[in-house]
Amino acid sequence: MVRNMKVSEGISDELQWLKKLVLGGESGFSILELIVYIGIVGVIVTMAVPRYTNAMAMANTAKIQADLQTIDTAIAMYHMQNGTLPANITTDLNDYINNADVIAPPAGDCILGSGDTMAVTATEYTISSTGEAQCQGHNLGDFTKKEEKRGAAAT
């Protein structure tokens, strides 16, 4: 028996069969499934973003600590050899620090020893009147946790 059908109906039937074969009879995600997936992604993001920003602040703090320690050492060497404190990191300490002209604080936040977060806006390190390297008016001791200071003093 020949069934009267249009060509477009036959193609439609074939596509329906193929769609059921590929998708397993389901046509997509339900609204409830989408809400659950979005909720799971939201929970993961709310846990990951603060950890990422804290890790960046800790990395910036470590860089500042290392830079200030290096500059302080160069200042001490300069003072021993010249009898005066250097006036400028870039010009006076160039013999003591490789690439002294490109050493700069990182952009972003850092963590002070008190636990407070500080936005780093300085574009260069400075030397205080007492001969200590500084980042935005803070010396190396300001970036060291208070427990570390007490532990170092006791040793």
N, C-alpha and C positions, 0 to 999 in steps of 0.2 A: 504494500500500500504506500502510495506516494502521498506525502503530506504536503499541503500547500503552505509554503512559507516564503517569506521574502528573504533575499540574500542577507540583509542586515540582521534579521532575526537569527539566522544560522550562525553568523559571526558572533553575535551576542551570546548565544548558547555556548559556543566554543570557548569564548573568553571567560564565561562564568565557570565552566569546568576547569579551565586552566587556573583561574583565580583560586578556586577551592583547593586545587592540587598544591599550588605554591603556598598559599596562606593557611592551609589547614582548615578552611571553613570560617576563619575569623577575618574580619575586614580591617582590623586595626586595634589600637589601644582604647580602652574605655576611659572615661573621665576619671573614675576612681583610681585606675592604675597610674594615670598621668599625675594626679595629685600626690599619690604615694611616692612616685619617683622624684618629683620636684621637692617634696619634703625631705627625702633622704639626701639629695644633693645639697639642699639648704643646710642641713645639720652638718654635713661634711665640710662645707665652705665656712660655716661659723666656727668650726674648730680649727681649720687650717690657716685662715687668714691671720688671726692674732699670733699664731706660732711663727708664721713667716715674717711678720713685721718685727716681732721680738728677736728673731734670729738675725735680721738685718741690723737692728740697733746694736746687738751684741757684737756683730762683725765690725761695725763702724767704731764701736768703743775699743775693740782690740787694736784696730789700725791706729787710732789716735794714741793709745797707750804706747804702742811700739814706736810711732813717730816721735812722740814727746821724749821717750827714753833715749832714742837715737840723737835727737837734738840736744838734750841735756848732756849727754856724753861728749858731743862735739863742742859744746859751750865750755865744759870743764877742760878739755884739751886745749882749746883756744886760749882760755884764761891762763893755763899753766905756761904756755909758750910765749904769750904776748904780755902778760901781766895786767890786761884789761879785759873787760867784758865785750863781746861782739855787739855791734849795733844792729846788724842786719843778717838774717839767716842766709839769704841768697848770696850776698857778696862776701861776707866775712867767713862763713863756714863752708864755702865751696871746696876747700882743700880737705875738709874733714868728713864731708857727706857727699857720696856720689849722687849726682843729679840733684843737688840742693835747690836748684831753681825750679824743679817740678814737684817737690814734696808739698802736699797740700792736704787739708782735712777732707774727709769724705762728705758727700752730700747726704742729707737724711737725718735721722735721729740717732742719738747715742744715749747711753745710760751713765749717769753720774754715780759715784760711790754711795751716795745717800739713797739710791734707788730711783731718783727722779729721772725722767726722760727729758732730754734737751734737744731742740732742733739745731743742727749745725748749719749756720749761715755764713761762717767765716770762709774766706777763700785762701787764707794763708795762716801759718803759725806765726807767733810773735815771741819776742824775748822781753821778759819783765825787767824792771829796774834792779831786781835782786839777782838777775842772771838765770832765771828759770824759763824754759820753753812753755808757751801757753797756747791754748786753743780757746778762743772767745773768753779770755780772762781766767780760764781754769788751768791749773798746772796738773802734772801727772798725778799727784796725790788726790786730787778731786775726782779722778776717774777710777780710783782704787776703792774697793769695798772696805767698809770700816772693820769687818772681821779680819780681812787680810792684813790691814795695818797693825792691829793688835797682835796677830800671830807672828808677824815679822819682827815686831819690837820685842816679843818674849823670847825669840830664838837667839 
